[in-house]
């Protein structure tokens, strides 16, 4: 009887450790995705940024790797809309005080686009920018 209890406890412990290990791995992937992820593995390259969009590229994360570098190192608060257009070209979407550039389908699921959003004040100067995963 004690042998059966010990065997059951051993199975429960192994199952618990397996589940805990699996959750730790998932947690690590989640932290990587949210902090570094696909948006940080390339420096900005004008040529790559402005490559003509093809049907094959459309379903990839064709600009996503450069997004963090652009946001963190190139788009400084107070820069003008003209500066942004000279750097990145005409935006894909324009709202009153916002430019949006499509980065591609970076989520890994391939069903929606991610964008670099740049927000401006009334003097057309950058307030902030962010990468938005939809």
Order of alpha helices (4+ residues) and beta strands (2+ residues): alpha-alpha-alpha-alpha-alpha-beta-beta-beta-beta
